[in-house]
Amino acid sequence: MSDVNKTLLFFSAQPYDEQFFTHINEAQNFGFDLKFLNAPLNEQTASLAKGYESICVFVNDTVNASVINQLYEGGTRLVALRCAGFNNVDLKAAKDKLRIVRVPAYSPHAVAEYALGLMLTANRKYYKAYNRTRDGNFSLNGLLGFDMHGKTVGIVGTGKIARVLIKLLHGFEMNLLAYDIYPDEAFAQQYNVQYTDLQTLYRQSDIITLHCPLTKDNVHMIDRKAVDEMKKGVILINTGRGALIDAKALIYGLKKRIVGAAALDVYENESFYFYRDHSDEIMEDGVLARLMTFPNVFISSHQAFFTKEALTNIAQTTLESVRAYLNREPLVNEVKEQA
């Protein structure tokens, strides 16, 4: 690895990115020169990467065909995603131009535990109770929940995160339904999970939680038709990708009282708002603003991954991938367009 290639440029960098990447870079003797930009990567900022062979981006950065062409013309050859998802990357456009690597499993426990927390929060309304008591209101009216014991939870996608969540929910003695195009029957049998079709899962679940990757085939899988099939009063949880849910369909479900509550850590058009302070600005996204008016909707800013362990693993894995690329070694975490 030559000195000229040791600079790694970060887009959408936050203070915690600088803290954890700098620590791992020094502690593990990677020897990179790390440059951090707060600006997101998009068509207007791609020119900032000129001269950098390797760049590091996050979940809401734009890596479309136009950006890829600009990066390639500027000399970039590696894009390291410090996240698991890669739906923001045009893999077809990247072919023969850029190598793309990711962090496939930084901490399934972090996201699974957060999803469980969202279930409890939406059900028992912790956020409303917290706000009330701080204002001196100790009334219990409007805070009624239900026992999770014996209820049915539907899990869409049974990858690493979902399997950790299933183990946690098994301890609550809940009925576990699951849907996955690649079912893990051995695991399901071990934890008494019943695989079923989506329609049955929608009809029978008291809680539905989404843990599948976003693909071109499941954009807006939760649409108005899906909402109409759901059990009245269902709690909807999303720690996956925002575009799995059609937000307008969710609003429809809330107004029709089909969706009893929703707890969302992701939102389809989150890239403009999430990870930044907009508290002094008028919210121009009317759909997001509408969602936030519902008293039974809890929204957090894509923080399910946000633990010390996860950030450590993200930094470690990302820097290992960049070093492997520069040393012309195999890229075990590379993602490519599917044939």
C-alpha atoms as one frame of an Amber mdcrd trajectory, in Angstrom:
protein
   0.000   0.000   0.000   1.695   3.138  -1.212   1.574   6.396   0.750  -0.314
   8.165  -2.036  -3.263   5.790  -1.614  -3.494   5.993   2.171  -6.034   8.820
   2.288  -9.636   7.796   2.884 -12.321  10.453   2.334 -15.565  10.259   4.329
 -18.905  11.728   3.286 -21.784  12.389   5.728 -19.312  12.137   8.592 -20.605
  12.703  12.108 -18.536  13.251  15.287 -18.973   9.611  16.300 -17.631   8.474
  12.900 -14.497  10.515  13.425 -14.143   9.243  16.995 -14.462   5.526  16.249
 -12.640   5.435  12.904  -9.748   7.500  14.275  -9.450   5.239  17.301  -9.461
   1.982  15.298  -7.139   3.441  12.659  -4.580   4.269  15.343  -5.131   1.294
  17.650  -4.922  -1.262  14.849  -2.081   0.522  13.006  -3.945   0.808   9.708
  -1.978   3.941   8.915  -4.661   5.718   6.898  -4.954   9.479   6.565  -8.652
  10.011   7.329 -10.455  13.045   5.912 -13.982  13.738   7.199 -16.625  15.748
   5.351 -20.018  16.491   6.887 -21.478  16.947   3.409 -23.465  14.042   1.943
 -22.394  12.430  -1.295 -24.642  13.390  -4.172 -24.426  14.866  -7.670 -23.519
  18.296  -6.301 -20.721  17.080  -3.982 -19.194  14.185  -5.947 -16.510  16.535
  -7.299 -15.082  16.765  -3.753 -13.852  13.184  -4.163 -11.578  14.058  -7.088
  -8.131  12.600  -6.537  -9.235  10.170  -3.804  -8.961   6.527  -4.831 -11.046
   5.369  -1.846 -14.064   7.007  -0.271 -16.381   5.995   2.571 -20.129   6.682
   2.494 -23.195   5.985   4.602 -26.730   4.721   4.170 -28.300   7.947   2.894
 -25.537   9.001   0.507 -26.435   8.910  -3.184 -24.359   6.570  -5.341 -26.378
   6.621  -8.559 -25.124   6.421 -12.133 -24.377  10.151 -12.371 -22.413  10.165
  -9.113 -20.562   7.002 -10.100 -19.471   8.549 -13.392 -18.198  11.646 -11.596
 -16.320   9.543  -9.052 -14.749   7.394 -11.750 -13.655  10.380 -13.818 -12.127
  11.904 -10.687 -10.016   8.830  -9.985 -12.097   7.061  -7.338 -12.053   3.290
  -7.618 -13.391   2.057  -4.256 -16.567   3.012  -2.400 -16.728   1.627   1.131
 -20.192   1.604   2.661 -20.050   1.825   6.450 -23.411   0.067   6.662 -24.996
  -3.225   5.655 -27.539  -2.041   3.110 -26.521  -1.059  -0.413 -29.853  -0.126
  -1.986 -28.519   3.433  -2.451 -25.881   2.154  -4.893 -26.497   1.578  -8.596
 -24.525  -1.647  -8.863 -25.117  -1.919 -12.597 -23.576   1.510 -13.178 -20.680
   0.656 -10.859 -19.704  -2.463 -12.808 -16.250  -2.163 -14.376 -15.797   1.271
 -12.759 -15.989   1.065  -8.974 -15.530  -1.684  -6.415 -18.204  -1.576  -3.706
 -17.720  -3.007  -0.221 -19.984  -2.949   2.823 -20.239  -4.061   6.452 -22.578
  -7.048   6.290 -22.960  -7.709  10.029 -21.795  -4.998  12.403 -24.096  -5.934
  15.300 -27.345  -7.814  14.788 -27.897  -7.521  18.555 -27.978  -3.715  18.360
 -30.793  -3.622  15.800 -32.733  -6.556  17.267 -32.674  -5.069  20.757 -33.789
  -1.703  19.391 -36.668  -3.331  17.495 -37.802  -4.972  20.726 -37.561  -1.595
  22.437 -39.757  -0.067  19.733 -42.372  -2.763  20.268 -42.499  -2.045  23.984
 -42.470   1.709  23.383 -45.332   1.619  20.872 -47.350  -0.742  23.050 -46.770
   0.762  26.516 -46.283   4.366  25.300 -43.121   5.144  27.247 -42.509   8.296
  25.230 -45.916   9.743  26.103 -45.517   8.890  29.788 -42.065  10.517  29.865
 -43.327  13.736  28.305 -46.361  13.822  30.586 -44.575  13.386  33.884 -42.002
  16.032  32.985 -44.937  18.436  32.725 -46.366  17.276  36.044 -49.120  15.171
  34.435 -49.340  11.773  36.154 -52.604  10.636  34.574 -52.736   7.130  33.067
 -55.523   7.947  30.613 -54.461   7.096  27.068 -51.493   4.940  28.124 -53.224
   1.562  28.063 -51.232  -1.259  26.490 -51.469  -5.049  26.344 -49.497  -8.034
  27.591 -47.066  -9.188  24.917 -47.224 -12.681  26.411 -49.407 -14.865  24.239
 -49.749 -12.336  21.422 -48.679 -12.992  17.840 -45.749 -11.206  16.236 -45.095
 -11.413  12.492 -41.446 -11.175  11.425 -40.799 -10.313   7.774 -37.304 -11.510
   6.899 -35.390 -13.982   9.067 -31.751 -13.026   8.591 -29.173 -12.442  11.319
 -30.996  -9.530  12.971 -34.369 -11.255  12.930 -32.922 -14.444  14.391 -31.553
 -12.502  17.369 -34.950 -10.822  17.779 -36.738 -14.169  17.591 -34.622 -15.451
  20.487 -35.608 -12.389  22.522 -39.296 -12.696  21.667 -39.228 -16.406  22.437
 -38.541 -15.389  26.031 -41.782 -13.366  26.036 -43.661 -16.571  25.125 -45.207
 -14.966  22.070 -46.588 -16.764  19.026 -44.043 -16.287  16.254 -44.991 -16.104
  12.577 -42.393 -15.449   9.887 -42.096 -14.847   6.169 -38.913 -15.215   4.133
 -38.263 -16.196   0.535 -35.428 -18.340   1.916 -36.880 -19.905   5.081 -34.576
 -21.334   7.740 -36.645 -24.332   8.785 -34.110 -25.729  11.257 -33.932 -22.442
  13.163 -37.715 -22.082  13.015 -38.234 -25.489  14.542 -35.761 -24.730  17.340
 -37.605 -21.561  18.387 -41.160 -22.619  17.507 -41.472 -20.200  14.586 -44.133
 -20.880  11.972 -43.342 -19.812   8.419 -46.366 -18.619   6.506 -47.366 -16.402
   3.592 -47.555 -12.619   3.922 -51.337 -12.469   3.817 -51.679 -14.868   6.750
 -48.984 -13.003   8.644 -50.808  -9.702   8.080 -54.175 -11.115   9.179 -52.998
 -12.836  12.347 -50.224 -10.620  13.761 -50.717  -8.241  16.674 -47.257  -6.820
  15.918 -45.474  -6.809  12.551 -41.743  -6.084  12.369 -39.746  -5.663   9.144
 -36.237  -7.104   8.817 -35.817  -7.753   5.098 -33.415  -5.918   2.783 -34.854
  -3.393   0.343 -34.927  -4.688  -3.233 -36.651  -3.589  -6.417 -39.238  -6.314
  -5.750 -40.349  -5.222  -2.277 -40.467  -1.426  -2.494 -43.705  -0.396  -0.726
 -44.471  -3.979   0.272 -46.588  -2.354   2.979 -49.031  -0.553   0.697 -52.729
   0.183   1.092 -53.666  -3.357   0.019 -51.375  -4.839   2.654 -52.723  -2.476
   5.319 -56.302  -3.514   4.488 -55.315  -7.144   5.128 -53.885  -6.439   8.589
 -55.461  -7.222  11.928 -57.251  -4.205  13.389 -55.047  -2.477  15.958 -51.772
  -3.951  14.667 -48.482  -2.381  15.789 -46.086  -1.837  12.871 -42.315  -1.737
  13.468 -39.660  -0.847  10.883 -35.926  -0.892  11.570 -35.083  -2.043   8.035
 -35.419   0.426   5.175 -37.952   3.222   4.943 -39.155   2.383   1.435 -40.509
  -0.968   2.614 -43.496   1.076   3.796 -45.570   3.409   1.652 -45.885   6.249
   4.163 -49.133   7.460   2.623 -50.587   3.970   3.032 -49.464   4.008   6.658
 -51.279   7.302   7.206 -54.353   5.708   5.629 -54.070   2.764   8.039 -53.695
   5.056  11.038 -56.718   7.154  10.059 -58.806   4.013   9.473 -57.735   2.710
  12.929 -56.341  -0.427  11.281 -52.827   0.415  12.440 -53.043   0.877  16.195
 -49.502   2.246  16.476 -46.313   2.543  14.447 -42.703   2.802  15.564 -40.324
   3.717  12.763 -36.562   4.042  12.884 -36.437   4.628   9.132 -38.409   6.686
   6.625 -38.509   6.513   2.845 -37.309  10.074   2.262 -35.150  10.341   5.363
 -31.932  11.396   3.644 -32.711  15.113   3.839 -33.646  15.141   7.530 -32.031
  12.272   9.409 -28.667  12.736  11.161 -29.002  16.523  11.144 -30.607  19.178
  13.337 -33.563  20.837  11.589 -35.321  21.997  14.767 -35.286  25.655  13.707
 -36.610  24.971  10.211 -40.023  24.441   8.670 -40.496  20.807   7.690 -41.188
  20.749   3.970 -41.868  17.004   3.792 -45.631  17.013   4.262 -45.890  13.234
   4.657 -43.299  13.079   7.431 -44.866  16.101   9.110 -48.274  14.404   8.950
 -46.932  11.192  10.475 -45.447  13.125  13.364 -48.861  14.564  14.257 -50.252
  11.148  15.198 -50.032  10.482  18.961 -49.605   6.766  18.287 -46.584   7.149
  15.998 -43.024   7.080  17.320 -40.202   8.044  14.940 -36.486   7.898  15.659
 -33.603   8.960  13.424 -32.223   5.652  12.069 -30.384   4.889  15.300 -31.016
   1.161  15.739 -27.383   0.426  14.824 -26.032   3.045  17.218 -24.065   1.152
  19.894 -20.402   1.197  20.852 -20.002  -2.377  19.683 -21.586  -1.715  16.307
 -19.553   1.428  15.610 -16.364  -0.413  16.567 -17.190  -3.282  14.211 -18.144
  -0.880  11.409 -14.832   0.953  11.655 -12.812  -2.259  11.909 -14.496  -3.989
   8.970 -14.471  -0.905   6.733 -10.781  -0.202   7.237  -9.933  -3.867   6.697
 -11.803  -3.770   3.375 -10.001  -0.627   2.216  -6.631  -2.103   3.178  -7.454
  -5.333   1.329  -8.363  -3.362  -1.789  -5.172  -1.308  -1.733  -3.099  -4.440
  -1.160  -4.899  -6.137  -4.095  -6.268  -8.818  -1.790  -9.691 -10.526  -2.098
 -12.611  -8.329  -0.997 -14.691 -10.602   1.187 -17.337  -7.904   1.739 -17.701
  -6.824  -1.886 -21.167  -6.424  -3.404 -21.803  -6.770  -7.128 -24.712  -6.646
  -9.507 -26.535  -9.967  -9.509 -26.353 -11.825 -12.776
